[in-house]
Structure formats: structure tokens, C-alpha cells
Amino acid sequence: MDSVLPGIPTDVLSQQPGDVATTLKLLLLLTILSLAPAILVLMTSFTRIVIVLSFVRTSLATQQMPPNQVLIGLALFLTFFIMSPVLSDVQSEALQPYLDGDISQEQALDRAEQPLKRFMADETREKDLQLFLDYGEYEQPDSIKAVPMMALIPAFVISELKTAFQMGFMIFVPFLIIDMVVSSILMSMGMMMLPPVMISLPFKVLLFIMVDGWYLIVESLLTSFS
């Protein structure tokens, strides 16, 4: 006697080709949604922004101030702001025509890639891209459209990491000087047991406020994207 799975209606297990195709499309959609965080991190400006903001907090030595939720939230909003022209192109060139039924799903995905490719290619160093093209034995592309995403995405990520660490180093320097000055003064006064961080922290916060640090950091991030 055939066994029936409890709680699962038999009409769901349809073998019609149309139903199977719809199920596969739904599965693909759920897979893309599960990968959305990775896509946001690796294919947008989020990586550079969140690393630079983390460097700011570390250089100030304010422990968990601002908290992680604030830094991640600010990084997300800045990411959407910077990526808004790209997202607008994806919406007008790929999403809306697909919803209107003018193009197929494959054409929509191909069109959606192009604005992202242009953005990532502008921020990717040629040396980093060439590394993955050579290692993957891809043909030398004659245009941005011909660059394979499998090579462009990791090249873009390591380029973003280098740029973020360069900006982070420039942020660290003035605060490091304050730490060195405070430490030298405490040593000259014989106050070996007093932690220099306890004394330098108010001065670093005061300096950051006087120069309007958050404005300068956000301005640098916005202008760093060509």
C-alpha cells in the first residue's frame, strides 16, 4: 500500500512541467534572497564604508562607542546613497522591463549585471583584476561587459580592502601622535602606573569634535567613489 506523507497534500507533488518550472524559479528566488547579505557586502560600497568606520572607532579607543548597530546602520544608509544611481539603472534597464514582460529572466539578469560591472570596474585596480583573469585563464576582455563576474567580484573586494586600509591608516596617524605625546609626558613625570589611554582619550575625542570628524570621514568616503 502506498504511503502518504502526513501533512503534505498530494497536489503539491505535481509532475506537470509548468509546475516544476515555477517551483525551480521559487527555489532560485529564495536562494538569491539568502545570498543577499553577501551580495550587499561584496558587490557594493559597503565593505569600504564599514571598515573605515570601524577604523575610526578603533583609533579613538572608545571601545563600543558608537555601538555596532549605529555603525552598521550608517554604513547601510551610505551604501544605498552611493549605490542609488546604480540601483536606478538596474531598475530601469532590467527590473521594470522584466516586470512588464518585455524581456525574459535571462535578459533581465544580463542587463542587471551591466550597471554593477561598471561600478565595480571603476573601483577595481587593473593589477587586482588581471590577477584573477590570469589565474582563471580567462580571455583578455575588450570591454567591461566582457569581464567575467567570477573574476571581477574578488578583484573588486581586494581593491576595496586596500583602499579602506589606506584610509584607515590616515585616520590612525593623528590619534597615534596624541597617544605618543601623552605617553611621553606621563613617563617624564614618573607616572608609570597611569594608563596613557585614560588621559589621551578625552583629548582625542576633543580633537575629533573640533575638526568635525564625522563630517570629514563621511565626506572622504563619498568623494572616494569616482
C-alpha positions in Angstrom: 0.0 0.0 0.0 1.3 3.4 -1.0 2.4 5.5 2.0 1.2 9.1 2.2 3.4 11.7 3.8 1.4 13.3 6.7 0.6 16.9 6.5 1.6 17.2 2.8 -1.2 17.4 0.2 -0.6 15.2 -2.8 -1.5 18.0 -5.3 1.8 19.8 -4.3 3.8 16.9 -5.7 2.8 17.7 -9.2 4.8 16.4 -12.2 3.5 19.0 -14.7 6.4 20.8 -16.5 4.9 24.2 -15.8 4.6 23.5 -12.1 8.1 22.2 -11.9 9.4 25.3 -13.6 7.6 27.5 -11.2 9.0 25.6 -8.2 12.5 25.9 -9.6 12.0 29.6 -10.1 10.8 30.0 -6.5 13.8 28.0 -5.2 16.1 30.2 -7.2 14.5 33.3 -5.8 14.8 32.0 -2.2 18.5 31.2 -2.9 19.2 34.7 -4.1 17.4 36.2 -1.1 19.6 34.0 1.2 22.7 35.3 -0.6 21.5 39.0 -0.4 23.8 39.9 2.5 26.8 38.6 0.8 25.9 40.4 -2.4 25.4 43.6 -0.5 28.8 43.2 1.2 30.8 42.1 -1.8 29.4 44.0 -4.8 28.7 47.4 -3.3 30.4 50.2 -1.4 29.5 48.6 2.0 32.9 46.9 2.5 34.9 50.1 2.3 32.5 52.2 4.4 32.1 49.7 7.3 35.9 49.1 7.5 36.7 52.9 7.6 34.0 53.5 10.3 35.5 50.6 12.3 38.9 52.2 12.0 37.5 55.5 13.3 36.2 53.8 16.4 39.4 51.8 17.0 41.6 54.9 16.6 39.5 56.8 19.1 39.7 53.8 21.5 36.2 54.4 22.6 35.5 50.7 23.0 31.9 50.1 21.8 31.0 53.8 21.1 29.4 54.2 18.7 27.8 50.7 19.0 27.9 48.2 16.2 24.2 48.8 15.4 24.9 52.5 14.7 28.0 51.8 12.6 26.2 49.1 10.5 23.1 51.3 10.1 25.2 54.3 9.0 27.2 52.1 6.6 23.9 50.7 5.1 22.4 54.1 4.5 25.6 55.4 3.0 25.8 52.3 0.8 22.2 52.9 -0.5 23.0 56.6 -1.1 26.2 55.9 -3.0 24.7 53.0 -5.0 21.4 54.8 -5.8 22.5 55.7 -9.4 23.4 52.0 -10.0 20.2 50.7 -8.4 18.3 53.2 -10.5 19.9 51.9 -13.7 19.2 48.3 -12.7 15.5 49.2 -12.1 15.1 51.0 -15.4 17.1 48.7 -17.6 16.4 45.3 -16.1 13.7 45.1 -13.4 10.9 47.2 -14.9 11.1 45.7 -18.4 11.1 42.2 -16.8 8.0 43.0 -14.7 6.3 44.5 -17.8 7.0 41.2 -19.7 9.2 42.9 -22.3 12.3 40.8 -21.6 13.0 37.3 -20.3 14.5 36.4 -17.0 17.9 35.7 -18.6 17.9 39.0 -20.3 17.0 40.8 -17.1 19.9 39.2 -15.2 22.3 40.1 -18.0 21.1 43.7 -18.1 21.2 44.0 -14.3 24.9 42.9 -14.3 26.0 45.8 -16.5 25.5 48.7 -14.1 27.1 46.7 -11.3 30.0 45.8 -13.6 30.6 49.5 -14.5 30.5 50.5 -10.8 32.9 47.7 -9.7 35.3 48.2 -12.6 35.6 51.9 -11.8 36.8 51.0 -8.3 38.9 48.0 -9.2 42.6 48.2 -9.7 43.9 46.7 -13.0 46.5 44.7 -11.2 43.9 43.0 -9.0 41.6 42.2 -11.9 44.5 40.9 -14.0 45.4 38.5 -11.2 42.1 36.7 -11.3 41.9 36.8 -15.1 45.3 35.2 -15.4 44.6 32.6 -12.6 41.3 31.7 -14.1 42.7 31.6 -17.6 40.1 33.9 -18.9 40.4 35.6 -22.3 41.5 39.2 -22.1 38.3 41.2 -22.2 38.0 44.0 -24.7 35.3 45.9 -22.7 33.8 46.0 -19.2 30.8 44.0 -20.5 33.1 41.1 -21.4 34.7 40.9 -17.9 33.5 37.8 -16.1 31.8 38.4 -12.8 33.8 35.5 -11.3 36.9 37.5 -11.7 35.6 41.0 -11.2 33.9 40.4 -7.8 37.0 39.1 -5.9 39.2 41.7 -7.6 36.8 44.4 -6.5 36.8 43.1 -3.0 40.6 43.1 -2.5 40.7 46.6 -4.1 38.1 47.8 -1.6 40.1 46.3 1.3 43.3 48.0 0.2 41.6 51.4 -0.2 39.8 51.0 3.1 43.0 50.2 5.0 44.8 53.1 3.3 42.1 55.5 4.6 42.2 53.8 8.0 45.9 54.4 8.2 45.4 58.1 7.5 42.8 58.2 10.3 45.1 56.5 12.8 48.1 58.9 12.4 46.8 62.0 14.3 45.4 59.9 17.2 48.6 57.9 17.4 50.6 61.2 17.7 48.3 62.2 20.6 48.9 58.8 22.3 52.7 59.2 21.9 52.7 62.7 23.3 50.6 61.8 26.3 52.7 58.7 27.0 56.0 60.7 26.8 54.6 63.3 29.2 53.5 60.7 31.7 56.9 59.0 31.6 58.7 62.2 32.1 56.6 62.9 35.1 57.3 59.4 36.5 53.6 58.4 36.3 54.3 54.9 35.0 51.3 53.2 36.5 48.7 55.6 35.0 47.4 54.2 31.7 48.1 56.7 28.9 44.8 55.8 27.1 42.8 57.1 30.1 44.5 60.5 29.7 44.6 60.6 25.9 41.0 59.6 25.3 39.4 63.0 26.2 42.0 64.8 24.0 41.3 62.5 21.0 37.6 63.0 21.4 38.0 66.8 21.7 40.2 66.9 18.6 37.6 64.8 16.7 34.9 67.1 17.7 36.8 70.3 16.9 37.6 69.2 13.4 34.0 67.9 12.8 35.4 64.4 12.4 32.2 62.6 11.3 31.6 65.2 8.6 35.2 64.8 7.3 35.0 61.0 7.4 31.7 60.8 5.5 32.9 63.4 3.0 36.1 61.4 2.4 34.0 58.2 1.8 31.6 59.9 -0.6 34.4 61.5 -2.6 36.5 58.4 -2.7 34.0 56.7 -5.0 34.6 58.0 -8.6 
